[in-house]
Amino acid sequence: MLQKVRRYEATDILALLLDGRVRLWVSWDPELKRVEAAIVTEIIDYPRARELLVWLVGSDNMKACAREAYDLLEAFARESGCAVISGRFRRGWIRIGGPGWYDTGASFEKQLGSVGGG
């Protein structure tokens, strides 16, 4: 059985943040004085469109901040000239997304084992 491929570590994400290639969004719970959610996004430029990719999402209570997060990300995407927002979410999150979000299919992968770099 193949070991799950590790695509990145926390230090890799930090390097991307410091380089300005990705953006970190944080939802702070002032009562509990802790982060309740964190999202990492990346703008991808294609030949005919610009996309805001919601790359990483972590939360122990996404329902509490999802609507506000989606609204904020949509506003940022529009201001940044993006034509679309996308992400790889668990299928159940489609219910949290609200109007305008739809399932575009499943993402599949096959792990090939160690090809280099790890």
LOSE-418612 format. One record per residue (C-alpha): residue in one letter; z, x, y. Coordinates in Angstrom, 1 decimal, padded with zeros to 4 digits, always signed. Example, Ala and Ser with C-alpha at 12.3 -4.5 7.8 and 13.67 -1.06 7.14 Angstrom:
(A,(+007.8,+012.3,-004.5)),
(S,(+007.1,+013.7,-001.1)),
***
This chain:
(M,(+000.0,+000.0,+000.0)),
(L,(-001.0,+001.4,+003.4)),
(Q,(+001.6,+001.9,+006.0)),
(K,(+001.0,-000.2,+009.1)),
(V,(-001.0,+001.7,+011.7)),
(R,(+001.0,+002.7,+014.8)),
(R,(-001.3,+002.4,+017.8)),
(Y,(+001.2,+003.5,+020.5)),
(E,(+004.8,+004.4,+021.2)),
(A,(+006.8,+003.5,+024.3)),
(T,(+006.0,+006.9,+025.8)),
(D,(+002.3,+006.0,+025.5)),
(I,(+002.8,+002.8,+027.4)),
(L,(+004.8,+004.6,+030.1)),
(A,(+002.0,+007.1,+030.5)),
(L,(-000.5,+004.3,+031.0)),
(L,(+001.8,+002.6,+033.6)),
(L,(+002.3,+005.9,+035.5)),
(D,(-001.4,+006.5,+035.5)),
(G,(-002.0,+003.0,+036.9)),
(R,(-004.1,+001.8,+034.0)),
(V,(-001.8,-001.0,+033.0)),
(R,(+000.7,-003.2,+034.9)),
(L,(+004.2,-004.2,+033.8)),
(W,(+005.5,-007.7,+034.7)),
(V,(+009.3,-008.4,+034.2)),
(S,(+011.2,-011.6,+034.3)),
(W,(+014.9,-011.0,+035.3)),
(D,(+017.7,-013.4,+034.4)),
(P,(+020.1,-013.1,+037.4)),
(E,(+022.9,-015.0,+035.6)),
(L,(+022.9,-012.8,+032.5)),
(K,(+021.8,-009.7,+034.5)),
(R,(+019.1,-008.7,+032.0)),
(V,(+015.4,-008.8,+031.4)),
(E,(+014.3,-012.0,+029.7)),
(A,(+010.7,-011.2,+029.3)),
(A,(+008.2,-008.3,+029.8)),
(I,(+004.4,-008.4,+029.9)),
(V,(+001.9,-005.6,+030.0)),
(T,(-001.6,-006.4,+031.4)),
(E,(-004.8,-004.4,+031.8)),
(I,(-007.8,-005.2,+033.8)),
(I,(-011.0,-004.6,+031.9)),
(D,(-014.4,-004.3,+033.6)),
(Y,(-017.4,-005.4,+031.7)),
(P,(-021.0,-005.1,+032.9)),
(R,(-021.0,-008.8,+034.0)),
(A,(-017.4,-009.9,+034.3)),
(R,(-013.8,-008.7,+034.9)),
(E,(-011.0,-009.7,+032.6)),
(L,(-007.2,-009.6,+032.7)),
(L,(-006.0,-008.8,+029.3)),
(V,(-002.5,-009.8,+028.5)),
(W,(-001.8,-006.8,+026.2)),
(L,(+001.9,-006.9,+025.2)),
(V,(+004.4,-009.7,+025.6)),
(G,(+008.1,-009.5,+024.6)),
(S,(+010.8,-012.1,+025.1)),
(D,(+013.7,-013.7,+023.4)),
(N,(+013.1,-017.0,+025.2)),
(M,(+009.4,-017.2,+026.3)),
(K,(+009.7,-021.0,+026.9)),
(A,(+012.1,-020.4,+029.8)),
(C,(+009.6,-018.3,+031.8)),
(A,(+006.2,-018.9,+030.3)),
(R,(+004.8,-021.4,+032.7)),
(E,(+005.8,-019.3,+035.8)),
(A,(+004.5,-016.2,+034.1)),
(Y,(+001.1,-017.8,+033.3)),
(D,(+000.8,-019.1,+036.9)),
(L,(+001.7,-015.7,+038.3)),
(L,(-000.8,-013.9,+036.0)),
(E,(-003.5,-016.4,+036.8)),
(A,(-003.0,-015.9,+040.6)),
(F,(-003.1,-012.1,+040.1)),
(A,(-006.3,-012.4,+038.0)),
(R,(-008.0,-014.5,+040.6)),
(E,(-006.9,-012.1,+043.5)),
(S,(-008.3,-009.2,+041.4)),
(G,(-011.7,-010.8,+040.9)),
(C,(-011.2,-011.6,+037.2)),
(A,(-013.3,-014.3,+035.6)),
(V,(-011.1,-014.7,+032.5)),
(I,(-007.6,-014.1,+031.2)),
(S,(-007.2,-013.3,+027.5)),
(G,(-004.7,-012.1,+025.1)),
(R,(-003.8,-011.8,+021.5)),
(F,(-000.9,-014.2,+021.0)),
(R,(+000.7,-015.9,+018.0)),
(R,(-001.1,-019.2,+017.5)),
(G,(+002.0,-021.2,+018.4)),
(W,(+001.9,-019.8,+021.9)),
(I,(-001.1,-022.0,+022.7)),
(R,(+001.3,-024.9,+023.3)),
(I,(+003.2,-022.8,+025.9)),
(G,(+000.1,-021.8,+027.8)),
(G,(-000.6,-025.3,+029.2)),
(P,(-003.8,-026.8,+030.5)),
(G,(-006.9,-024.7,+030.4)),
(W,(-005.8,-022.4,+027.6)),
(Y,(-007.6,-022.7,+024.3)),
(D,(-007.7,-020.9,+021.0)),
(T,(-010.9,-018.8,+020.7)),
(G,(-010.3,-017.9,+017.0)),
(A,(-008.4,-015.4,+015.0)),
(S,(-008.2,-011.6,+015.3)),
(F,(-008.8,-009.8,+012.1)),
(E,(-008.4,-006.1,+011.2)),
(K,(-008.6,-003.9,+008.1)),
(Q,(-006.5,-000.8,+008.1)),
(L,(-008.4,+002.2,+006.8)),
(G,(-005.6,+004.7,+006.4)),
(S,(-005.2,+007.8,+008.4)),
(V,(-008.5,+008.7,+010.1)),
(G,(-006.9,+011.2,+012.5)),
(G,(-004.3,+011.4,+015.2)),
(G,(-001.6,+010.1,+013.0)),
***
